[in-house]
Amino acid sequence: MRILHTSDWHLGKNLEHVNRLEEQEQFIEELEGIADEENIDLIIIAGDIYDVSTPPVSAEKLFYKSLKNLTKDGKRVVFVVAGNHDSPERLTAVDSLIEDLGTGIIIMGTPKSVIPKSDFKHYSVVDSGEGFVEINIKGENIVILGMPYPSDKRLNEIISEESSDELIQKEYSEKIGQIFRNLSEKYRDDTINIAVGHFHVRGGEVSTSERDIQIGGSMAVNVSDLPQNAQYIAMGHLHRPQRISGEVKNVYYSGSPIQYSKSEINYSKSVYIIDIEAKKDAVVTKKYLRNYKPIEIWKTKSIEEALLKCKESDNENIWIFLEIETDRVLTNSEIKELKTNKKNIIEILPIFKNIERESEIAYEEDRTIQEEFIDFYEYRRGAKISKETLEVFSKICNDIEL
């Protein structure tokens, strides 16, 4: 059996309020091509289909279109678990249509999801229960243990709020481990045995685009609490593709398919292809994806150099984070000129040469809160504050007069 592992699509996600839907469409198109070229039997999407629990209509349309194309009218199975950004109820809303469509889609919204047993033209759900499913695909049986994002609410468990981070992490990890130990009794010698999850495994490398990674790792799971006898464990949640080392083998994060922050520009995006059969080790191959619109960080020594670079560059198919060394704040006209010459600038960050400037905006007793805010804003943003921003701040602090 050939399996393709992907995750963390984050459909609908923006880059500093800039829409990424065009890049996401390009990824889906490439994924469809890979699945066909590699003769994939089963596609695993390990969570965070959407970026928010109430995604825009355009993101939902793209997901449903991708499911239809990826399943090849029911000839290929797509197995999906919900991530922490997904609404389980919204994600599984299409369940009532799946049997009629025969599209080969299996979605687990919560750790206690039960997939109905069914016979379809090209595959069958031969057994299922809370958190597991056994599927017959082309004469081979595969048992999948599914662990959609296991928040304490979704697990219907309450972890002591008075516990230390260390104790909370231990309780959380042990709970996940116990669930996996119970479910792994469904594994057999004559079945392909895998697990799919969306959570943070201790030791995994994170990036700044992963929101809601718990501080201190209190909601992380130890490698030792993953199913020991799984031939492959397909993970979602971390955006860097990586294999997690430890006593349980073949634990992989496929990572996000697109650069979602400037912290993700130093490694390539990919999916994994797994060749697997019962009682044998899985053979895992990394398949690299195209970089549909790269993120670049431009570092310049002056405002003049930054402007010249913006005028000379003719590559519009990039996103730019522009850093400018300066000893003063940028004027609004300078920012406007930079963005006029380079429309794909996401952020302009001043790097102040005068390191003493921090002390210059220290609190002074005779200064108003408005004056303090203006200095703080212009130091942090490197640009003159607009009248509109100042008006918003004044409304918040309703005792301040413009």
C-alpha angles and dihedrals in degrees: 000000000000118000129188117206121202136150148163099051091159092196109201094028118143132206106230089329093316114126117243098186094114091057091046090053089052090052092051090050091051091046091053089052093049092049091053097043093047094045092236117194099187132024119201119201106190101202144286095082088161132034095227134026091246102044124190117266091250091059093049092049090052092050094049091046091050092051092052093049096041094052092052091220093312098316092110128044121230115197117196133184124190120250130209090270093052128086105229091208094050093044094052094043089104093060093099090059098045098079092049093047095043088210100151096245122147117180127185112194101177137017089258096051117138119205114212116244109248143160117227130179096260104021142015136216097222099174138007145161140156106331101354141075134185115209130188110215118178092336096312123107121219125188114207123192107204124204110178112191102312105213113170087251093053090047089050088231130126116213113204110270090206094058123106119253089255093053093044090052091049093049093046095047093046091051091053089045093052092051091051092047091053094045095046088068083080090067116102136185091246095052135074104246122206140148131215124200144164112210142088116284112202111255095034118131115238134201132210093256092068105094122195096030097153117247112251093014093267091148095048124115124225116238089235090063093060118097106285096206099047114122091210134008114203111202136190133186104071116082099211113083106237148144116237114225122219144091092312112069130215099028106155137178110203091198129211118311095226135046101258097177139013089257087071099058098093098069137047124252119237151155127229127239115203125198107198144161136172118291093005134101116262117250108219124198126184114225113198121221129217118259099239097191113358125217114232131188112215116199116195133179097220145008089255092054091048092052092047091050091051091051095046100045113092097180106108095169095085139079114232133210103190120205117191127188108221142152093216141038119274118251120237090245091056091050090048091050092050092051093044090057094042114030096184096065108130099180138008110205120187116214104203116220092201102076089184091069091091090069091048092068095047116132116279120194097227096049123098122238087246092058091047091051093049092052093045093048094047092047095048097040098033093223139092113271115249124235090242093055091048091051091053091050091049092052090053090050094043093181091068119093120209 
